[in-house]
Amino acid sequence: MAIVSKLYDITSLIERYASIQVVNKAVVRGIRELHSNCPWCGGHDRFISRPETGQYTCATRASGCGRHGDGVNFLVEYVGMSVREAMTELGIDEFSAHKRAAPIPAKSSRETPPNKNWQESGLNLLGYAEKALWNTSGGKEMLNYLRGRGLNDDTIKRKRFGYIPPRKDGNWYIGSFEDWGFDVARLTPEVKAKKGVRIPPGILIPWLSADELWRLSIKRPDQPKGKDSGQVLGSGEGLYNVDLVRYDQPAMLVESEICACSVEQEAGDLINCVATGSVSRGRLLRWIAKLTLASFVLQGYDEDEAGYEGAAYWLKALKHSYRWSPTIAKDPNDILRQQHNKAARYTLRQWVESGIASVPQELVAEAAPVAIKSVEVAPQEPPVIQSVEPDTPMDRETELLITANTVSQIIDIFGGPENVKWTMREPGAPLEIPYYPVTLSQLPRKICPHVHLRERRISANVIRPVARQCPNRPLACGWCEEHATSHELLCLLSKLAYPALELGARGIEAGVANAEWYACLVSHKHATEDIRRLKARFSLAPA
């Protein structure tokens, strides 16, 4: 049961910490509902807050992301407070009386893809949808729509577009919650009322990264704007086409999947194009880190107010990004559709070529020397130090803390050396690969890249730790005397070619960027323990 704060109504609370805009109002069963964009998924007119009951939900229609709860849940899940801190902030004394609403399992962590059951069901559905697109009457209509948007058949097949037809009785497709990996007991009443995962007829677009399915988007051309797109319940916070991003190659960031496919189709040999799905999505640390691999990033959001507001975030997040708007068209796909008209000023490929030529040279990243080609590197300042300013009232230091917490949950080493092992094939012997700074600044450095956690008051009633840059002067290795073990740890990981390691019950992803992130956050004590365990496990000589 939700507890209503005496200090804030739920709408005012969310407006204080997140950028939402009320677009509609309604009264349902005598309770006032305010409709707005969702602070998590950014969906338009999908998020409902109820001031009288103190509740919120983004479970309206099939496109809601499923977030729900009350003021305490919001402060915990969105702002990053502890439950006790949230209760104090809201002026609620009866701590034991509050029971947090459990999140939907597939959305429990924005930094990870949906669970295995969800992915298996999604891939099975995708296989069916791909066949339906090419072999049903409804699918052929959707196919003609995609062709009318300028996509050729090769692109449509390669990107695995599909079609979800209505059932024989005319109703939507529906799959059981259990098959899609949901714990029914933990779902909200609004979601339970759907009686399963409901998917409307439309074009199905998969968001794949390596072998993982992050999201299934639905495009419904026959619906009015605002209701013409959505996602399957439980979808994760992916980045469309992320696997195209390569070290030292240019990248472009656009809004929609169709825009990304348009650029890939017409200029894929010039630039690697990814899509966020909307102007407020795709802002995970893992995707930001991935985009730092690119030599530069063209910011190609739509030519409208929302596009420019969304672009502003990425221009801060990626210091090697450059705004390249469509100018005379709404988005890149519009350029593709218009390019065969006699009045067209340029083709989509020419627009991309002009964007690449317009990037100032000082934004283009310079690559550090690399010993082997298989190691992906990104010559950028460490995201911890060059952290972007959040687009909510949450201050920079608090976001750094959340970053540190996220990384510490993903990358952690504990136990003895027997708990450290490779997740892939282990080589016969360590490689002699020298360590070069990549996401960290090059030598010599003026500052130590390590990050400390300290306490800071973030409101009248809440004190919590925040991240601070190490103030100590660095040695020749680029780290201060206290944190020189971080350098030694990086040298050891370099000898192993920065593998994906399973470290006890958790793990570290492959690549130098992940290794350097960990080195920036690990304490001297833990780094010393990690070095000992890695040497014992892999019989490494001193770095």
PEWO-V912700 format. One record per residue. N is the residue number from 1. RES is the residue in one small letter. PSI is psi as a letter, one per 40 degrees, with the letter a starting at -180 (999 if undefined). OMEGA is omega in radians with two decimals (NA if undefined). Layout:
n=N res=RES psi=PSI omega=OMEGA
n=N res=RES psi=PSI omega=OMEGA
This chain:
n=1 res=m psi=h omega=-3.11
n=2 res=a psi=i omega=3.08
n=3 res=i psi=h omega=-3.10
n=4 res=v psi=h omega=3.13
n=5 res=s psi=i omega=3.07
n=6 res=k psi=e omega=-3.08
n=7 res=l psi=d omega=-3.09
n=8 res=y psi=i omega=2.84
n=9 res=d psi=i omega=-2.98
n=10 res=i psi=d omega=-3.14
n=11 res=t psi=d omega=3.13
n=12 res=s psi=d omega=3.12
n=13 res=l psi=d omega=-3.12
n=14 res=i psi=d omega=3.09
n=15 res=e psi=d omega=-3.12
n=16 res=r psi=d omega=-3.04
n=17 res=y psi=e omega=-3.09
n=18 res=a psi=i omega=-3.14
n=19 res=s psi=g omega=3.08
n=20 res=i psi=i omega=-3.13
n=21 res=q psi=h omega=3.14
n=22 res=v psi=h omega=-3.08
n=23 res=v psi=e omega=-3.08
n=24 res=n psi=i omega=3.12
n=25 res=k psi=i omega=3.12
n=26 res=a psi=i omega=3.04
n=27 res=v psi=h omega=-3.09
n=28 res=v psi=h omega=-3.11
n=29 res=r psi=f omega=3.08
n=30 res=g psi=e omega=-3.12
n=31 res=i psi=h omega=-3.12
n=32 res=r psi=h omega=3.11
n=33 res=e psi=h omega=3.09
n=34 res=l psi=h omega=-3.09
n=35 res=h psi=h omega=3.14
n=36 res=s psi=a omega=2.98
n=37 res=n psi=i omega=-3.10
n=38 res=c psi=h omega=3.11
n=39 res=p psi=d omega=-3.11
n=40 res=w psi=d omega=-3.04
n=41 res=c psi=e omega=3.13
n=42 res=g psi=e omega=-3.10
n=43 res=g psi=h omega=-3.09
n=44 res=h psi=h omega=3.07
n=45 res=d psi=f omega=3.14
n=46 res=r psi=e omega=-3.02
n=47 res=f psi=h omega=-3.10
n=48 res=i psi=h omega=3.01
n=49 res=s psi=i omega=-3.10
n=50 res=r psi=g omega=-3.07
n=51 res=p psi=d omega=-3.08
n=52 res=e psi=d omega=-3.10
n=53 res=t psi=e omega=3.13
n=54 res=g psi=f omega=-3.07
n=55 res=q psi=i omega=3.02
n=56 res=y psi=i omega=3.09
n=57 res=t psi=i omega=2.98
n=58 res=c psi=f omega=-3.12
n=59 res=a psi=e omega=3.14
n=60 res=t psi=h omega=-3.13
n=61 res=r psi=a omega=-3.07
n=62 res=a psi=e omega=-3.01
n=63 res=s psi=e omega=-3.14
n=64 res=g psi=i omega=-3.10
n=65 res=c psi=e omega=3.05
n=66 res=g psi=e omega=3.10
n=67 res=r psi=h omega=-3.10
n=68 res=h psi=i omega=3.09
n=69 res=g psi=a omega=3.12
n=70 res=d psi=a omega=-3.07
n=71 res=g psi=d omega=3.13
n=72 res=v psi=d omega=3.10
n=73 res=n psi=d omega=-3.12
n=74 res=f psi=d omega=-3.12
n=75 res=l psi=d omega=3.13
n=76 res=v psi=d omega=-2.99
n=77 res=e psi=d omega=-3.09
n=78 res=y psi=d omega=-3.07
n=79 res=v psi=d omega=3.12
n=80 res=g psi=e omega=3.10
n=81 res=m psi=i omega=2.96
n=82 res=s psi=i omega=3.14
n=83 res=v psi=d omega=-3.12
n=84 res=r psi=d omega=3.10
n=85 res=e psi=d omega=3.13
n=86 res=a psi=d omega=3.12
n=87 res=m psi=d omega=3.12
n=88 res=t psi=d omega=-3.13
n=89 res=e psi=d omega=-3.10
n=90 res=l psi=e omega=3.13
n=91 res=g psi=f omega=-3.12
n=92 res=i psi=h omega=-3.06
n=93 res=d psi=d omega=-3.04
n=94 res=e psi=g omega=-3.06
n=95 res=f psi=d omega=-3.07
n=96 res=s psi=e omega=-3.09
n=97 res=a psi=e omega=-3.06
n=98 res=h psi=h omega=3.06
n=99 res=k psi=h omega=-3.09
n=100 res=r psi=h omega=3.04
n=101 res=a psi=h omega=-3.09
n=102 res=a psi=h omega=3.12
n=103 res=p psi=i omega=3.06
n=104 res=i psi=h omega=-3.02
n=105 res=p psi=d omega=-3.08
n=106 res=a psi=e omega=3.13
n=107 res=k psi=e omega=-3.07
n=108 res=s psi=d omega=3.11
n=109 res=s psi=h omega=-3.13
n=110 res=r psi=e omega=-3.07
n=111 res=e psi=e omega=-3.11
n=112 res=t psi=i omega=3.11
n=113 res=p psi=i omega=3.09
n=114 res=p psi=i omega=-3.07
n=115 res=n psi=i omega=-3.03
n=116 res=k psi=d omega=3.13
n=117 res=n psi=d omega=3.11
n=118 res=w psi=d omega=-3.11
n=119 res=q psi=d omega=3.13
n=120 res=e psi=d omega=3.11
n=121 res=s psi=d omega=3.13
n=122 res=g psi=d omega=3.14
n=123 res=l psi=d omega=3.07
n=124 res=n psi=d omega=3.11
n=125 res=l psi=d omega=-3.14
n=126 res=l psi=d omega=3.10
n=127 res=g psi=d omega=3.09
n=128 res=y psi=d omega=-3.08
n=129 res=a psi=d omega=3.12
n=130 res=e psi=d omega=3.12
n=131 res=k psi=d omega=-3.11
n=132 res=a psi=d omega=-3.14
n=133 res=l psi=d omega=-3.04
n=134 res=w psi=e omega=-2.98
n=135 res=n psi=e omega=3.11
n=136 res=t psi=i omega=-3.13
n=137 res=s psi=d omega=3.10
n=138 res=g psi=d omega=3.12
n=139 res=g psi=d omega=3.14
n=140 res=k psi=d omega=3.05
n=141 res=e psi=d omega=3.10
n=142 res=m psi=d omega=3.11
n=143 res=l psi=d omega=3.09
n=144 res=n psi=d omega=3.09
n=145 res=y psi=d omega=3.14
n=146 res=l psi=d omega=3.08
n=147 res=r psi=d omega=3.10
n=148 res=g psi=d omega=3.07
n=149 res=r psi=e omega=3.07
n=150 res=g psi=e omega=-3.13
n=151 res=l psi=h omega=3.11
n=152 res=n psi=i omega=-3.05
n=153 res=d psi=d omega=-3.14
n=154 res=d psi=d omega=3.11
n=155 res=t psi=d omega=-3.12
n=156 res=i psi=d omega=3.13
n=157 res=k psi=d omega=-3.08
n=158 res=r psi=d omega=3.13
n=159 res=k psi=e omega=3.02
n=160 res=r psi=f omega=3.03
n=161 res=f psi=i omega=3.12
n=162 res=g psi=a omega=-3.14
n=163 res=y psi=h omega=3.06
n=164 res=i psi=h omega=3.12
n=165 res=p psi=i omega=3.02
n=166 res=p psi=i omega=3.08
n=167 res=r psi=i omega=-3.11
n=168 res=k psi=d omega=3.12
n=169 res=d psi=e omega=3.11
n=170 res=g psi=e omega=-3.13
n=171 res=n psi=i omega=-3.14
n=172 res=w psi=i omega=2.97
n=173 res=y psi=i omega=3.08
n=174 res=i psi=h omega=3.08
n=175 res=g psi=i omega=-3.09
n=176 res=s psi=i omega=3.09
n=177 res=f psi=d omega=-3.09
n=178 res=e psi=d omega=-3.14
n=179 res=d psi=d omega=-3.12
n=180 res=w psi=e omega=2.99
n=181 res=g psi=e omega=3.14
n=182 res=f psi=i omega=2.99
n=183 res=d psi=h omega=-3.02
n=184 res=v psi=d omega=-3.10
n=185 res=a psi=d omega=-3.07
n=186 res=r psi=e omega=-3.14
n=187 res=l psi=i omega=3.10
n=188 res=t psi=i omega=3.08
n=189 res=p psi=d omega=3.13
n=190 res=e psi=d omega=-3.14
n=191 res=v psi=d omega=3.12
n=192 res=k psi=d omega=-3.11
n=193 res=a psi=d omega=3.12
n=194 res=k psi=e omega=3.10
n=195 res=k psi=f omega=3.11
n=196 res=g psi=i omega=3.08
n=197 res=v psi=h omega=-3.06
n=198 res=r psi=h omega=-3.11
n=199 res=i psi=h omega=-3.10
n=200 res=p psi=i omega=3.07
n=201 res=p psi=h omega=3.13
n=202 res=g psi=a omega=-3.14
n=203 res=i psi=h omega=3.13
n=204 res=l psi=h omega=-3.10
n=205 res=i psi=h omega=-3.12
n=206 res=p psi=i omega=3.03
n=207 res=w psi=h omega=-3.06
n=208 res=l psi=i omega=3.01
n=209 res=s psi=h omega=-3.02
n=210 res=a psi=b omega=3.13
n=211 res=d psi=e omega=-3.06
n=212 res=e psi=h omega=3.07
n=213 res=l psi=h omega=-3.08
n=214 res=w psi=d omega=-2.99
n=215 res=r psi=i omega=2.98
n=216 res=l psi=h omega=3.14
n=217 res=s psi=i omega=3.10
n=218 res=i psi=h omega=3.06
n=219 res=k psi=h omega=-3.09
n=220 res=r psi=g omega=-3.06
n=221 res=p psi=d omega=-3.08
n=222 res=d psi=e omega=-3.10
n=223 res=q psi=i omega=3.12
n=224 res=p psi=i omega=3.14
n=225 res=k psi=h omega=-3.07
n=226 res=g psi=d omega=3.09
n=227 res=k psi=e omega=-3.05
n=228 res=d psi=e omega=3.13
n=229 res=s psi=i omega=3.13
n=230 res=g psi=a omega=-3.13
n=231 res=q psi=i omega=3.11
n=232 res=v psi=h omega=-3.13
n=233 res=l psi=h omega=3.14
n=234 res=g psi=e omega=3.12
n=235 res=s psi=i omega=-3.13
n=236 res=g psi=a omega=-3.11
n=237 res=e psi=g omega=-3.07
n=238 res=g psi=a omega=3.00
n=239 res=l psi=h omega=-3.01
n=240 res=y psi=h omega=3.12
n=241 res=n psi=e omega=-3.03
n=242 res=v psi=d omega=-3.11
n=243 res=d psi=e omega=3.09
n=244 res=l psi=d omega=-3.08
n=245 res=v psi=h omega=-3.12
n=246 res=r psi=i omega=3.11
n=247 res=y psi=h omega=3.04
n=248 res=d psi=f omega=3.00
n=249 res=q psi=i omega=-3.13
n=250 res=p psi=i omega=3.11
n=251 res=a psi=i omega=3.08
n=252 res=m psi=i omega=-3.12
n=253 res=l psi=h omega=3.12
n=254 res=v psi=i omega=-3.08
n=255 res=e psi=d omega=-2.95
n=256 res=s psi=i omega=3.10
n=257 res=e psi=d omega=-3.12
n=258 res=i psi=d omega=3.07
n=259 res=c psi=d omega=3.13
n=260 res=a psi=d omega=3.12
n=261 res=c psi=d omega=3.13
n=262 res=s psi=d omega=3.13
n=263 res=v psi=d omega=3.12
n=264 res=e psi=d omega=-3.12
n=265 res=q psi=d omega=-3.02
n=266 res=e psi=d omega=-3.04
n=267 res=a psi=f omega=-3.12
n=268 res=g psi=d omega=3.09
n=269 res=d psi=e omega=-3.12
n=270 res=l psi=d omega=-3.01
n=271 res=i psi=i omega=3.10
n=272 res=n psi=h omega=-2.99
n=273 res=c psi=h omega=3.10
n=274 res=v psi=i omega=-3.13
n=275 res=a psi=i omega=3.13
n=276 res=t psi=e omega=-3.13
n=277 res=g psi=d omega=3.02
n=278 res=s psi=i omega=-3.04
n=279 res=v psi=e omega=-3.07
n=280 res=s psi=e omega=-3.06
n=281 res=r psi=i omega=3.11
n=282 res=g psi=e omega=-3.01
n=283 res=r psi=f omega=3.09
n=284 res=l psi=i omega=3.13
n=285 res=l psi=d omega=-3.12
n=286 res=r psi=d omega=3.13
n=287 res=w psi=d omega=3.07
n=288 res=i psi=d omega=3.12
n=289 res=a psi=d omega=3.13
n=290 res=k psi=d omega=-3.11
n=291 res=l psi=d omega=3.07
n=292 res=t psi=e omega=3.08
n=293 res=l psi=d omega=-3.09
n=294 res=a psi=i omega=3.10
n=295 res=s psi=d omega=2.97
n=296 res=f psi=i omega=-3.11
n=297 res=v psi=h omega=3.01
n=298 res=l psi=h omega=3.14
n=299 res=q psi=h omega=-3.00
n=300 res=g psi=f omega=3.10
n=301 res=y psi=i omega=-3.03
n=302 res=d psi=i omega=3.11
n=303 res=e psi=g omega=3.06
n=304 res=d psi=i omega=-3.05
n=305 res=e psi=d omega=3.14
n=306 res=a psi=d omega=3.12
n=307 res=g psi=d omega=-3.14
n=308 res=y psi=d omega=3.10
n=309 res=e psi=d omega=3.10
n=310 res=g psi=d omega=3.13
n=311 res=a psi=d omega=-3.12
n=312 res=a psi=d omega=3.12
n=313 res=y psi=d omega=-3.06
n=314 res=w psi=d omega=3.08
n=315 res=l psi=d omega=3.04
n=316 res=k psi=d omega=-3.07
n=317 res=a psi=d omega=-3.10
n=318 res=l psi=h omega=-3.04
n=319 res=k psi=e omega=3.09
n=320 res=h psi=f omega=3.10
n=321 res=s psi=i omega=-3.05
n=322 res=y psi=h omega=-3.12
n=323 res=r psi=h omega=3.11
n=324 res=w psi=g omega=-3.05
n=325 res=s psi=i omega=-3.13
n=326 res=p psi=e omega=3.04
n=327 res=t psi=c omega=-3.05
n=328 res=i psi=e omega=3.12
n=329 res=a psi=i omega=-3.13
n=330 res=k psi=d omega=-3.09
n=331 res=d psi=i omega=-3.12
n=332 res=p psi=d omega=3.13
n=333 res=n psi=d omega=3.06
n=334 res=d psi=d omega=3.09
n=335 res=i psi=d omega=3.13
n=336 res=l psi=d omega=-3.11
n=337 res=r psi=d omega=-3.08
n=338 res=q psi=e omega=-2.94
n=339 res=q psi=e omega=3.13
n=340 res=h psi=e omega=3.05
n=341 res=n psi=i omega=-3.13
n=342 res=k psi=d omega=-3.10
n=343 res=a psi=e omega=-3.10
n=344 res=a psi=h omega=-3.10
n=345 res=r psi=d omega=3.13
n=346 res=y psi=i omega=3.07
n=347 res=t psi=i omega=3.11
n=348 res=l psi=d omega=3.13
n=349 res=r psi=d omega=3.12
n=350 res=q psi=d omega=3.09
n=351 res=w psi=d omega=3.10
n=352 res=v psi=d omega=3.13
n=353 res=e psi=d omega=3.12
n=354 res=s psi=d omega=3.11
n=355 res=g psi=d omega=3.13
n=356 res=i psi=d omega=-3.12
n=357 res=a psi=d omega=-3.07
n=358 res=s psi=e omega=-3.09
n=359 res=v psi=h omega=3.09
n=360 res=p psi=i omega=-3.08
n=361 res=q psi=d omega=-3.12
n=362 res=e psi=e omega=3.10
n=363 res=l psi=e omega=-3.07
n=364 res=v psi=h omega=-3.09
n=365 res=a psi=i omega=3.06
n=366 res=e psi=h omega=-3.04
n=367 res=a psi=i omega=3.02
n=368 res=a psi=i omega=3.11
n=369 res=p psi=h omega=-3.10
n=370 res=v psi=h omega=-3.06
n=371 res=a psi=d omega=3.14
n=372 res=i psi=i omega=-3.05
n=373 res=k psi=d omega=-3.07
n=374 res=s psi=e omega=-3.14
n=375 res=v psi=h omega=3.10
n=376 res=e psi=h omega=-3.09
n=377 res=v psi=i omega=3.14
n=378 res=a psi=h omega=-3.05
n=379 res=p psi=g omega=-3.10
n=380 res=q psi=i omega=3.01
n=381 res=e psi=i omega=-3.11
n=382 res=p psi=h omega=3.12
n=383 res=p psi=d omega=3.13
n=384 res=v psi=d omega=-3.09
n=385 res=i psi=d omega=-3.13
n=386 res=q psi=f omega=-3.07
n=387 res=s psi=h omega=-3.13
n=388 res=v psi=i omega=3.07
n=389 res=e psi=h omega=-3.13
n=390 res=p psi=i omega=-3.12
n=391 res=d psi=f omega=3.03
n=392 res=t psi=i omega=3.12
n=393 res=p psi=e omega=3.07
n=394 res=m psi=h omega=-3.01
n=395 res=d psi=i omega=-3.03
n=396 res=r psi=d omega=-3.10
n=397 res=e psi=d omega=3.12
n=398 res=t psi=d omega=3.10
n=399 res=e psi=d omega=3.09
n=400 res=l psi=d omega=3.11
n=401 res=l psi=d omega=3.13
n=402 res=i psi=d omega=3.07
n=403 res=t psi=d omega=-3.13
n=404 res=a psi=d omega=3.13
n=405 res=n psi=d omega=-3.13
n=406 res=t psi=d omega=-3.13
n=407 res=v psi=d omega=-3.12
n=408 res=s psi=d omega=3.10
n=409 res=q psi=d omega=-3.12
n=410 res=i psi=d omega=-3.02
n=411 res=i psi=h omega=-3.14
n=412 res=d psi=h omega=3.14
n=413 res=i psi=h omega=3.08
n=414 res=f psi=i omega=-3.10
n=415 res=g psi=a omega=-3.11
n=416 res=g psi=i omega=-3.11
n=417 res=p psi=d omega=3.13
n=418 res=e psi=e omega=3.13
n=419 res=n psi=e omega=-3.13
n=420 res=v psi=h omega=3.14
n=421 res=k psi=i omega=3.12
n=422 res=w psi=i omega=3.04
n=423 res=t psi=e omega=3.09
n=424 res=m psi=a omega=-3.10
n=425 res=r psi=h omega=-3.14
n=426 res=e psi=h omega=3.14
n=427 res=p psi=i omega=-3.12
n=428 res=g psi=d omega=-3.12
n=429 res=a psi=i omega=3.09
n=430 res=p psi=i omega=3.13
n=431 res=l psi=i omega=3.11
n=432 res=e psi=g omega=-3.11
n=433 res=i psi=h omega=3.13
n=434 res=p psi=i omega=3.13
n=435 res=y psi=h omega=3.02
n=436 res=y psi=h omega=3.05
n=437 res=p psi=h omega=-3.10
n=438 res=v psi=c omega=3.08
n=439 res=t psi=e omega=3.04
n=440 res=l psi=i omega=-3.13
n=441 res=s psi=i omega=-3.11
n=442 res=q psi=i omega=3.11
n=443 res=l psi=i omega=-0.08
n=444 res=p psi=i omega=-3.13
n=445 res=r psi=i omega=3.06
n=446 res=k psi=e omega=-3.13
n=447 res=i psi=i omega=3.02
n=448 res=c psi=h omega=-3.06
n=449 res=p psi=e omega=-3.11
n=450 res=h psi=i omega=-3.12
n=451 res=v psi=h omega=3.10
n=452 res=h psi=i omega=3.02
n=453 res=l psi=h omega=3.13
n=454 res=r psi=i omega=3.14
n=455 res=e psi=i omega=3.08
n=456 res=r psi=i omega=3.11
n=457 res=r psi=h omega=-3.13
n=458 res=i psi=e omega=3.02
n=459 res=s psi=i omega=-3.09
n=460 res=a psi=d omega=-3.03
n=461 res=n psi=e omega=-3.01
n=462 res=v psi=h omega=3.02
n=463 res=i psi=h omega=-3.14
n=464 res=r psi=i omega=-3.13
n=465 res=p psi=i omega=3.07
n=466 res=v psi=i omega=-3.08
n=467 res=a psi=h omega=3.10
n=468 res=r psi=i omega=3.11
n=469 res=q psi=i omega=3.13
n=470 res=c psi=h omega=-3.08
n=471 res=p psi=e omega=-3.02
n=472 res=n psi=i omega=3.14
n=473 res=r psi=h omega=-3.11
n=474 res=p psi=i omega=3.03
n=475 res=l psi=a omega=-3.13
n=476 res=a psi=d omega=-3.14
n=477 res=c psi=e omega=3.13
n=478 res=g psi=e omega=3.12
n=479 res=w psi=i omega=3.11
n=480 res=c psi=i omega=-3.10
n=481 res=e psi=d omega=-3.13
n=482 res=e psi=d omega=-3.04
n=483 res=h psi=f omega=3.08
n=484 res=a psi=d omega=3.09
n=485 res=t psi=d omega=3.08
n=486 res=s psi=d omega=3.08
n=487 res=h psi=d omega=3.12
n=488 res=e psi=d omega=3.11
n=489 res=l psi=d omega=3.12
n=490 res=l psi=d omega=3.11
n=491 res=c psi=d omega=3.11
n=492 res=l psi=d omega=3.12
n=493 res=l psi=d omega=3.08
n=494 res=s psi=d omega=3.10
n=495 res=k psi=d omega=3.11
n=496 res=l psi=e omega=-3.14
n=497 res=a psi=f omega=3.06
n=498 res=y psi=g omega=-3.08
n=499 res=p psi=i omega=2.92
n=500 res=a psi=h omega=-3.07
n=501 res=l psi=h omega=2.97
n=502 res=e psi=h omega=-3.00
n=503 res=l psi=g omega=-3.04
n=504 res=g psi=b omega=-3.10
n=505 res=a psi=e omega=-3.12
n=506 res=r psi=a omega=-3.09
n=507 res=g psi=i omega=3.07
n=508 res=i psi=h omega=-3.14
n=509 res=e psi=i omega=-3.10
n=510 res=a psi=i omega=3.02
n=511 res=g psi=i omega=-3.10
n=512 res=v psi=d omega=-3.12
n=513 res=a psi=d omega=3.12
n=514 res=n psi=d omega=3.13
n=515 res=a psi=d omega=-3.12
n=516 res=e psi=d omega=3.04
n=517 res=w psi=d omega=-3.11
n=518 res=y psi=d omega=-3.13
n=519 res=a psi=d omega=3.14
n=520 res=c psi=d omega=-3.02
n=521 res=l psi=d omega=-3.04
n=522 res=v psi=i omega=3.12
n=523 res=s psi=i omega=3.12
n=524 res=h psi=d omega=-3.13
n=525 res=k psi=d omega=-3.10
n=526 res=h psi=d omega=3.10
n=527 res=a psi=d omega=3.11
n=528 res=t psi=d omega=3.11
n=529 res=e psi=d omega=-3.13
n=530 res=d psi=d omega=-3.14
n=531 res=i psi=d omega=3.13
n=532 res=r psi=d omega=-3.10
n=533 res=r psi=d omega=3.14
n=534 res=l psi=d omega=3.11
n=535 res=k psi=d omega=-3.14
n=536 res=a psi=d omega=-3.09
n=537 res=r psi=d omega=-3.02
n=538 res=f psi=e omega=3.10
n=539 res=s psi=f omega=-3.10
n=540 res=l psi=i omega=3.03
n=541 res=a psi=i omega=3.11
n=542 res=p psi=i omega=-3.11
n=543 res=a psi=999 omega=NA
